[in-house]
Amino acid sequence: MKIVMFTDAYWPRVNGVSVSVDSFSHALIRAGNEVMIICPFYPESSVVERISDSTEPKKSDPLEPVIIRVPSTPFIISKEDRVAKFYKLFWVSKQIESFSPDIIHINTEFVIAEFGFQYARQHKLPIIFTFHTLWEDYVANYIPLVPTFLMRFIIRRIFKFILRRSDLIIVPTQQIKDVVKKYKVKKEVRLLPTGIDPLIFTHEKTEVDLFKKMMIKKYPQLQDRRILLFAGRIAKEKNIDFLLSIAPSIIKKHPEVIFLLAGNGPDLMYFEEECVSLNIVDYCIFTGYLAREDLALTYGMSDIFVFPSLTETQGLVTIEAMLSGLPVVAIGEMGTIMVMNGDNGGFMVHNDPDEFSKRILELLEDEGLYRRKSEEAKNYAQRWTIDSMTIELENIYRYAVKTFNKTDKKRKDSRQ
């Protein structure tokens, strides 16, 4: 099967959508499918082969997707993101035609998503839409000057329109499935979490040790420290304030710890200033953007994964940490509930500083508990591997194509 995935976010932009599109595209290719990804061009993109106006997509590695990077401009309300140039619709269509897809899979809601809807309708192809992000919960962080109730109303209208244009909807969590039901959209909905490739997070000890030496050279304060790792977007919606607020009490009892915050985001300077005000600058490192391979090794060199986010759609970084053998302490909200389902692979706690701190301290102070939770994390995370999820995704594609063809035939018959 030939699949075109449309996404307004892709590497080097780090978020759950990028991980989902990347993970599924590679797993689909391993399973014998062909995949093309339509995504924005980023100035710092490591892959820029499709920025030219050539009409023949090139694919040098048979195990890699064809990537079409659309010329883009900065997104006003989010410096990390890009908006594809709308007038490139015809250019994008020409790239896709030579690929001759069987199905269109849309993963976001902006300009490139619209390209997907337009192409599918013009060429009579089934449309799968994955509802990744509950924008109602995020909007206040992006557009604070507009009343939240008004933005929520606008977002609901936009999403109802998008969902009704789709032939089948994929949701990664039960919470998002409930939202689709609340919107009263009469489309078939399938629950399918994003899987993670365990090979990415499996490394020899020598490789991890070498990477750690490199990190210590860059950040000398990591030397002889026990690393409490946070990985994700450095933004207020990730509840990083909560993590920094408990840091002084943890450090007081265990001065050998250090908080390593891996990722980039719009509030990096804000949190750096917060560390100054809390007098924990020497105990906090912000790495900025890390390539996925380096992030995987960062999990490997760390000791505990600490994740306070209240708005995580799927909890993918939690799975990544567990695959790396890191015990997790996370607040039980949204995607974290689905992933951990209790104290599997660590501790799922309430949004309570004392409880969060207590569990971190237990893992730091009880070697037997730490070993058990580390082993439990690695074993438990195997149920979230990408290959098992991809089998279901292929079934969804086949079902959508079959159903769409039947519906299209009925339409044609009714016109005769």
C-alpha positions in Angstrom: 0.0 0.0 0.0 1.1 3.6 -0.7 0.4 6.1 2.1 0.9 9.8 2.1 1.1 11.3 5.6 0.5 15.0 6.0 1.8 16.8 9.0 2.4 20.5 10.0 5.1 19.3 12.5 8.1 17.1 11.8 11.7 16.8 12.6 13.6 18.9 13.8 10.4 20.0 15.6 10.1 17.7 18.6 6.7 16.8 19.7 4.3 13.8 19.9 3.1 14.3 16.3 6.7 14.2 15.0 7.4 11.0 16.9 4.1 9.4 15.8 4.6 10.2 12.1 8.3 9.1 12.2 7.6 5.9 14.1 4.7 4.7 12.1 6.2 5.6 8.7 9.3 3.5 9.3 7.3 0.6 10.7 5.0 0.7 7.7 7.9 0.6 5.4 9.4 -2.4 7.3 6.0 -4.1 6.8 6.3 -3.7 3.0 4.4 -0.4 2.4 5.6 2.8 0.7 5.3 6.1 2.6 5.6 9.7 1.7 5.6 12.5 4.3 4.5 16.0 3.5 5.8 18.4 6.1 7.2 22.0 6.5 10.7 23.1 5.7 12.6 24.3 8.8 15.7 26.4 8.4 17.6 24.0 10.7 16.2 20.9 8.9 18.8 18.2 8.5 16.8 17.0 5.5 16.3 19.7 2.9 16.2 17.7 -0.3 12.7 18.7 -1.3 12.9 22.4 -0.8 13.6 22.9 -4.5 10.8 23.1 -7.1 11.8 19.9 -8.8 8.8 17.6 -9.4 10.4 14.2 -9.1 10.7 13.1 -5.4 13.9 11.2 -4.7 14.3 8.4 -2.2 17.9 7.2 -1.7 17.2 4.6 1.1 14.4 2.0 0.6 13.8 1.9 4.4 13.2 5.6 4.6 10.0 7.5 3.7 10.0 10.0 0.8 10.0 13.4 2.5 8.6 16.5 0.8 9.4 19.6 2.7 7.1 22.5 1.8 8.5 26.1 1.8 7.3 27.8 5.0 7.2 30.9 7.1 7.5 31.3 10.9 4.3 30.7 13.0 3.6 34.0 14.7 2.3 32.5 18.0 4.9 29.8 18.3 8.5 30.4 17.3 9.3 26.7 17.1 6.7 26.0 14.4 6.4 26.8 10.7 3.4 27.5 8.5 3.5 26.1 5.0 3.0 28.6 2.2 -0.6 28.1 1.0 0.1 28.9 -2.6 2.3 25.8 -2.8 -0.8 23.6 -3.0 -0.3 22.9 -6.7 3.4 22.2 -6.3 2.7 19.7 -3.5 0.0 18.0 -5.6 2.6 17.5 -8.4 5.0 15.8 -6.0 2.3 13.4 -4.9 1.0 12.5 -8.3 4.1 10.6 -9.3 3.8 8.6 -6.0 0.2 7.6 -6.8 -1.1 7.0 -3.2 -3.8 4.6 -2.1 -4.7 6.6 1.1 -4.2 10.0 2.7 -3.4 10.2 6.4 -3.6 13.6 8.0 -2.0 14.2 11.4 -2.5 17.9 12.1 -4.9 20.8 11.5 -3.2 23.6 9.7 -2.1 24.4 6.1 -0.5 21.1 5.3 -3.5 19.3 6.6 -5.6 21.4 4.2 -3.3 20.3 1.4 -4.2 16.7 2.3 -7.9 17.3 2.4 -7.8 19.0 -1.0 -5.6 16.4 -2.7 -7.8 13.5 -1.3 -11.0 15.1 -2.5 -9.7 15.9 -6.0 -8.3 12.4 -6.5 -11.1 10.5 -4.7 -8.9 8.9 -2.0 -10.0 7.9 1.6 -8.9 10.3 4.4 -7.7 9.1 7.8 -7.4 11.8 10.4 -5.4 11.3 13.6 -6.7 13.6 16.4 -3.4 14.0 18.2 -3.8 17.2 20.2 -6.5 18.5 22.5 -6.0 22.1 21.5 -8.8 23.3 23.9 -6.4 22.5 26.7 -3.4 24.2 25.1 -4.8 27.4 23.6 -4.5 29.6 26.6 -0.7 29.1 26.5 -0.5 30.3 22.9 -3.0 33.1 22.7 -3.3 34.5 26.3 -4.8 37.8 25.2 -8.0 36.2 23.9 -10.6 35.0 26.4 -10.2 31.2 26.8 -14.0 30.6 26.5 -13.9 32.3 23.0 -10.9 30.4 21.8 -12.4 27.1 23.0 -15.5 27.8 21.0 -13.5 28.6 17.9 -11.4 25.5 18.3 -14.5 23.3 18.7 -15.9 24.7 15.5 -12.7 24.1 13.6 -12.3 20.5 14.8 -15.9 19.6 14.1 -15.3 20.8 10.5 -12.1 18.8 10.2 -13.5 15.6 11.7 -16.6 15.7 9.5 -14.4 15.9 6.4 -12.5 12.8 7.4 -13.6 9.2 6.4 -12.2 7.6 9.6 -10.8 9.1 12.7 -7.9 7.7 14.8 -7.5 8.7 18.4 -4.5 7.8 20.5 -6.3 8.0 23.9 -9.7 7.3 25.4 -9.9 10.9 26.5 -9.7 12.2 22.9 -12.2 9.6 21.9 -14.6 11.0 24.5 -14.0 14.5 23.0 -15.0 13.3 19.5 -18.2 11.8 21.1 -18.9 15.1 22.8 -18.5 16.9 19.5 -21.3 14.6 18.1 -19.3 13.8 15.0 -20.9 10.7 13.3 -17.7 9.1 12.0 -16.1 5.8 12.8 -13.4 6.3 15.5 -10.6 3.8 16.2 -8.4 3.9 19.3 -4.7 3.5 18.4 -1.8 4.7 20.6 1.5 5.5 19.0 4.0 2.7 19.4 7.7 3.2 20.1 10.6 1.4 18.3 12.5 -0.3 21.2 15.6 -0.6 19.1 16.1 3.2 19.3 16.3 2.9 23.1 18.5 -0.2 23.3 22.2 0.6 23.6 25.4 -1.1 24.7 26.8 0.1 28.0 30.0 1.2 26.3 28.0 3.4 23.9 26.1 5.0 26.8 29.3 5.5 28.8 31.0 7.2 25.8 28.0 9.5 25.3 27.9 10.4 29.0 31.6 11.4 28.9 30.8 13.7 26.0 27.9 15.2 28.0 30.1 15.7 31.1 32.6 17.5 28.9 29.9 19.8 27.8 28.2 20.1 31.2 30.9 19.4 33.9 28.3 19.6 36.7 27.0 16.2 35.6 30.1 14.5 36.9 29.3 12.0 39.7 25.6 13.1 39.8 22.4 11.1 39.9 20.4 12.4 37.0 16.7 13.2 37.3 15.6 13.6 33.7 12.7 15.5 32.2 12.3 15.2 28.4 9.8 17.3 26.4 8.9 20.7 25.3 10.1 23.4 27.6 6.8 25.2 28.0 4.5 26.1 30.8 1.8 23.6 29.8 4.3 20.8 30.7 4.0 21.9 34.4 7.8 22.4 34.7 7.1 25.0 37.5 5.9 22.1 39.6 9.1 20.2 39.1 11.4 23.1 39.9 9.3 23.9 43.0 10.1 20.5 44.5 13.8 20.6 43.4 15.1 22.4 46.5 13.7 19.9 49.0 15.1 17.0 46.9 18.5 18.6 46.6 18.6 19.3 50.3 18.3 15.6 51.1 20.4 14.4 48.2 22.9 17.1 47.0 24.3 14.5 44.6 21.3 14.8 42.3 20.9 17.1 39.3 17.9 17.9 37.2 18.5 17.5 33.4 15.8 19.0 31.3 16.1 17.8 27.7 14.3 19.8 25.0 13.6 23.2 23.7 10.6 25.5 23.9 9.2 29.0 24.1 9.6 29.3 27.9 13.2 28.3 28.2 14.4 31.7 29.5 11.5 31.9 31.9 12.5 28.6 33.6 16.2 29.5 33.6 15.2 32.6 35.5 13.0 30.5 37.8 16.1 28.4 38.7 17.9 31.6 39.6 15.1 32.7 41.9 15.0 29.3 43.5 18.8 29.2 43.9 19.1 25.9 42.1 21.1 27.0 39.0 23.9 24.6 39.8 21.5 21.7 40.0 19.6 22.3 36.7 20.8 21.8 33.2 18.7 22.8 30.1 20.1 21.0 27.1 18.0 22.6 24.4 17.1 20.6 21.3 18.6 17.1 21.2 18.6 14.9 18.1 16.5 11.8 18.7 19.5 9.5 18.8 21.1 11.7 21.5 17.9 11.8 23.4 17.8 8.0 23.5 21.3 7.9 24.9 20.3 10.6 27.4 17.7 8.3 28.8 20.3 5.6 29.0 22.7 7.8 31.1 20.0 9.0 33.5 18.6 7.5 36.7 15.0 8.5 37.2 12.5 10.0 34.7 10.4 12.8 36.3 7.4 13.9 34.4 4.9 16.4 35.9 2.9 17.2 32.7 -0.9 17.5 33.1 -1.6 17.9 29.4 0.3 15.0 27.8 -1.9 13.5 25.1 -0.1 10.1 24.8 2.8 10.0 27.2 5.3 8.9 24.6 8.3 10.1 26.5 7.2 8.0 29.4 7.3 4.9 27.3 10.7 5.9 25.9 12.0 6.3 29.4 10.7 2.9 30.5 12.1 1.2 27.4 15.5 2.6 28.5 15.0 1.1 32.0 14.3 4.3 33.8 11.8 4.2 36.7 9.2 6.9 36.2 7.6 9.3 38.6 4.8 11.0 36.8 1.5 12.8 37.6 -1.5 10.6 36.6 -3.2 12.8 34.0 -4.4 12.2 30.5 -1.9 10.1 28.4 0.1 9.2 31.5 -2.9 7.3 32.9 -3.2 5.3 29.8 0.5 4.5 29.6 1.3 3.7 33.2 -2.2 2.4 34.3 -1.1 2.7 37.9 2.4 2.2 39.3 3.7 0.1 36.4 7.4 0.9 35.7 7.5 3.5 38.5 4.9 5.6 40.4 1.9 7.4 39.0 1.1 10.1 41.6 -1.4 12.9 42.2 -0.7 16.5 41.4 0.8 16.8 44.8 4.4 18.1 45.5 4.8 16.0 48.7 3.7 12.7 47.0 5.8 13.4 43.9 8.9 14.2 46.1 8.3 11.2 48.3 8.4 8.7 45.4 11.6 10.3 44.0 13.2 9.9 47.4 12.1 6.3 47.7 13.8 5.5 44.4 16.9 7.3 45.4 17.2 5.7 48.8 16.0 2.1 48.2 18.4 0.2 45.8 16.2 -2.9 45.8 13.1 -0.9 44.9 15.0 1.0 42.2 16.2 -2.3 40.6 12.7 -3.8 40.7 11.1 -0.7 39.1 13.8 -0.5 36.5 13.3 -4.1 35.4 9.5 -3.6 35.6 9.7 -0.5 33.4 11.6 -2.4 30.6 9.2 -5.3 30.6 6.0 -3.3 30.9 7.0 -1.0 28.0 7.2 -3.8 25.6 3.4 -3.7 25.1 3.8 -0.3 23.5 6.1 -1.3 20.7 5.6 0.2 17.3 5.3 -3.1 15.3 2.3 -4.3 17.2 0.5 -0.9 16.7 1.4 -0.9 13.0 -0.4 -4.1 12.4 -3.6 -2.5 13.6 -2.8 0.7 11.6 -2.5 -1.4 8.4 -5.9 -3.0 9.2 -7.4 0.4 9.6 -6.0 1.5 6.2 -7.4 -1.6 4.4 -10.7 -1.2 6.0 -10.9 2.5 5.1 -10.0 1.9 1.5 -12.5 -1.0 1.2 -15.3 1.1 2.9 -14.5 4.2 0.8 -14.6 2.3 -2.5 -17.9 0.8 -1.6 -19.3 4.2 -0.7 -17.9 5.8 -3.8 -19.4 3.1 -6.0 -22.8 3.7 -4.4 -22.5 7.4 -5.2 -21.7 6.6 -8.8 -24.5 4.1 -9.1 -27.0 6.6 -7.7 -26.0 9.1 -10.4 -26.7 6.7 -13.3 
